[in-house]
Each structure stands twice: as structure tokens, then as C-alpha cells.
Amino acid sequence: MSPASTTNPPPTDERLTVDGLAPEGRGRVLLIACGALAREILAMKEANGWDHLDLQCLPAILHNAPQRIVPAVETAVEAARGRYAEIFVVYADCGTGGLLQAACDRLGVGMVEGPHCYSFFEGNAVFAARGEVTAFYLTDFLVRQFDAFVWRPLGLDRHPELRDMYFGNYETLVYQAQTDDPLLTEKAKACAERLGLAFERRFTGYGDLGGVLGRL
């Protein structure tokens, strides 16, 4: 069983810091990340012995409110500045329309390339080549949190008739699996059935994310 499937995910409704700081932050890198990526980042840290990486997660619910991502990242970067050798933002563009990249450039910090996590999990080049426009994507996190991040925020628990308005142009639910977990696969199939979509599972692992963190 992979480390990701045995690590309890940190809370997703508040900011938190995992790991302690070395004296004066010498040689340490702070990852300011989306809470939806916490489990995967912690698994890679453990598997690769990346003890120089500290992790601070912003609320995963910002996934549903991209206009709040840039201010949250800016606040976190400014609060940590001077305490680390490097700060790296573990978000892709994530619906900010280029504003997050502009903010990171202004702040002098790096970030993950790509339009969103679905792209970098599959590999940005592979994802772009597919050119899919009728696929709705779920990751391990979103399969686990489907009701909290998809079903209830869209009001489908109260108004199931909205399903056609939201998903009428989709054809397939694509589950991008970071871990080989049969229970998550069954849950993802159930999500597809609830949305009235065909189901496809792709084992992506961590995609481009592992290489990005490995270079820090």
C-alpha cells in the first residue's frame, strides 16, 4: 500500500503548518499549497526523504472560489518571508486567469506550471494533447470529498434537477487516480452514476508534481 493511502489528510478548513523550522530556516523550503494536495505532498516527502521541505496548506475550499486564491497566497508568502531559503507555491493557475502567476512573479516565488491540478497530475503535455472538452475530472481528494466540494456546493442535494444545467454538456467522468485504491475507484464510479456520466479511470500517480518538488 502506498504512503498516500495510509496518511491521514490534514484538515482542509483552516491554514496549518506541518513540520518544524530549522534554525533561521537555513536551507529550508516552504511549500504554500492547496489543501487538496496535502496528502499527496506529505506522501512524497515521506517516500523521498525530503526533510528540507515544510508544508503550509491553505483551505482546500478555495478550489471553489479562485478569486480568493491570490490574496490568500500573497498573505502567506509575506508572513513567511525571511524565514526560509525559498518559498514555492503549489498551485497551478487554478482559475485565476493568470493573476496567481503575476503575483508570484511580483513576490519573487515559483509556482507549479499548468492550468490546474488535473493537468499537472496527468502531465501538462499529455493533458494538453488530449484536448478534452467533455470530461469532468476528479482526483483522489475530490472523490473523497465529492459531497462537500461538488454535490452540496452546486446545490444538487437540494435541487437535483440542476444536474442537466451543470453537467448536460459533459460525457465522461474521468477519475485521475493518484493511488491504486479499489475503494476510491468504486466511490468514483458511484459519483459518475450520480452525475449520469460514463466512467473512466486513469492512474496518473503524482504526474508532473513529483518532478517539480524533487527539483526544489
C-alpha positions in Angstrom: 0.0 0.0 0.0 1.4 3.4 -0.9 2.2 6.0 1.8 -0.6 8.3 0.4 -3.2 5.7 1.3 -2.1 5.4 4.9 -1.5 9.0 5.8 -4.4 10.8 7.4 -5.1 14.0 5.5 -4.7 17.2 7.5 -7.8 19.4 8.0 -9.0 21.3 4.9 -10.9 24.1 6.5 -8.0 26.0 8.0 -4.4 27.0 7.4 -1.8 24.8 9.0 1.9 24.2 9.1 3.4 20.7 9.1 7.0 20.2 10.2 9.2 22.4 12.3 11.7 25.1 11.2 15.4 24.6 11.3 17.3 27.5 13.0 16.8 30.6 10.9 15.3 28.5 8.1 18.7 27.7 6.7 18.4 25.5 3.6 14.7 25.0 4.1 11.9 25.4 1.5 8.4 26.4 2.4 5.6 24.9 0.2 2.5 27.0 0.3 0.0 24.6 -1.1 -3.7 24.0 -1.8 -5.1 21.8 1.0 -6.4 19.4 -1.7 -2.8 18.4 -2.3 -1.7 17.9 1.3 -2.0 14.1 1.3 0.0 13.8 -1.9 2.7 16.2 -0.8 3.2 14.5 2.5 3.3 11.1 0.9 6.1 12.3 -1.5 8.0 13.9 1.4 8.0 10.7 3.3 8.8 8.4 0.4 11.7 10.6 -0.8 13.1 11.8 2.5 12.5 15.5 1.6 13.0 16.7 5.1 14.1 20.1 4.0 10.5 20.9 2.7 8.0 22.4 5.1 4.3 22.4 4.2 1.7 25.1 4.8 -1.7 24.4 3.3 -4.4 27.0 2.5 -8.0 25.9 2.7 -8.9 23.4 0.1 -12.3 25.0 -0.4 -10.6 27.8 -2.3 -10.8 25.3 -5.1 -14.4 26.6 -5.4 -13.5 30.3 -5.0 -10.5 31.0 -7.3 -10.9 34.8 -6.8 -9.7 34.2 -3.2 -6.6 32.2 -4.0 -4.3 35.1 -4.9 -4.9 37.2 -1.7 -4.5 34.1 0.4 -1.2 33.2 -1.2 0.1 36.7 -1.0 -0.7 36.9 2.7 1.0 33.5 3.3 4.1 34.5 1.4 4.5 37.8 3.1 4.1 36.2 6.5 6.8 33.6 5.8 9.3 35.9 4.0 12.8 35.9 5.6 12.3 32.7 7.4 13.1 30.4 4.5 15.7 30.0 1.9 13.0 29.6 -0.7 9.2 29.7 -0.9 7.3 27.8 -3.6 3.6 27.9 -4.3 2.0 24.5 -5.0 -0.9 25.8 -7.1 -1.3 25.9 -10.8 -3.3 28.7 -12.4 -6.4 27.2 -10.8 -8.9 29.6 -12.4 -7.1 32.8 -11.5 -6.7 33.9 -15.1 -3.0 34.4 -14.8 -3.3 36.5 -11.7 -1.6 34.0 -9.5 1.4 33.8 -11.8 1.6 37.6 -11.9 1.5 37.7 -8.1 4.2 35.0 -7.7 6.4 36.9 -10.2 5.9 40.1 -8.2 6.7 38.3 -4.9 9.7 36.5 -6.4 8.5 33.0 -5.7 8.0 30.0 -8.0 4.8 28.0 -8.7 3.6 24.9 -10.5 3.2 25.2 -14.2 -0.2 24.3 -15.8 -3.8 25.4 -15.9 -4.9 23.3 -12.9 -4.1 20.2 -10.9 -5.9 17.9 -13.4 -3.4 18.9 -15.9 -0.2 18.5 -13.9 -1.4 15.2 -12.4 -1.8 13.8 -15.9 1.3 15.6 -17.1 0.8 19.0 -18.7 2.0 17.9 -22.2 -0.2 14.8 -22.2 -3.3 16.7 -20.9 -2.9 19.5 -23.5 -2.6 16.9 -26.3 -5.8 15.2 -25.3 -7.8 18.4 -25.9 -10.8 17.1 -23.9 -13.8 19.3 -23.6 -16.5 16.9 -22.4 -14.7 15.3 -19.5 -15.3 16.2 -15.8 -12.3 15.3 -13.6 -12.0 14.0 -10.1 -8.7 13.4 -8.2 -8.3 11.2 -5.1 -9.1 14.2 -2.9 -12.3 15.1 -4.8 -13.5 11.5 -4.8 -13.2 11.5 -1.0 -14.8 14.9 -0.7 -17.3 14.7 -3.6 -20.3 15.7 -1.5 -18.5 18.6 0.3 -16.8 20.0 -2.8 -19.2 19.2 -5.7 -22.6 17.9 -4.8 -23.6 20.3 -2.0 -21.9 23.5 -3.3 -23.7 23.1 -6.6 -27.0 22.6 -4.7 -27.6 19.2 -6.2 -28.5 17.8 -2.8 -31.5 20.2 -2.7 -32.2 20.6 -6.4 -31.2 17.5 -8.4 -32.9 19.0 -11.4 -29.9 21.3 -11.8 -27.8 18.3 -12.8 -28.6 18.8 -16.5 -27.7 22.5 -16.4 -24.3 21.9 -14.8 -23.4 18.6 -16.5 -25.5 18.4 -19.6 -22.5 19.0 -21.9 -20.2 16.5 -20.2 -20.0 13.0 -21.4 -17.4 11.3 -19.1 -16.3 11.5 -15.5 -12.5 10.9 -15.6 -11.1 9.7 -12.3 -7.4 10.6 -12.1 -6.1 8.2 -9.5 -3.1 9.2 -7.5 -3.2 5.9 -5.6 -4.2 2.4 -6.5 -7.2 2.2 -4.1 -10.1 -0.1 -5.2 -12.4 1.6 -2.6 -11.8 5.0 -4.1 -12.3 3.6 -7.6 -15.8 2.3 -6.6 -16.6 5.6 -5.0 -15.6 7.4 -8.2 -17.8 5.1 -10.2 -20.7 6.0 -7.9 -20.0 9.7 -8.4 -20.2 9.1 -12.2 -23.5 7.4 -11.8 -24.9 10.2 -9.7 -24.0 12.7 -12.4 -25.3 10.5 -15.2 -21.8 10.3 -16.9 -19.8 7.5 -18.3 -16.8 6.5 -16.2 -13.1 6.3 -17.0 -10.2 5.7 -14.5 -6.7 6.9 -15.3 -3.9 6.0 -12.9 -1.8 9.2 -13.0 0.2 8.9 -9.8 1.6 12.4 -9.0 2.3 13.3 -12.6 4.5 16.4 -13.0 4.2 17.3 -9.3 6.8 14.8 -8.2 9.4 16.2 -10.6 8.6 19.8 -9.6 9.1 19.2 -5.9 12.1 17.0 -6.5 13.9 19.9 -8.1 13.5 22.2 -5.1 
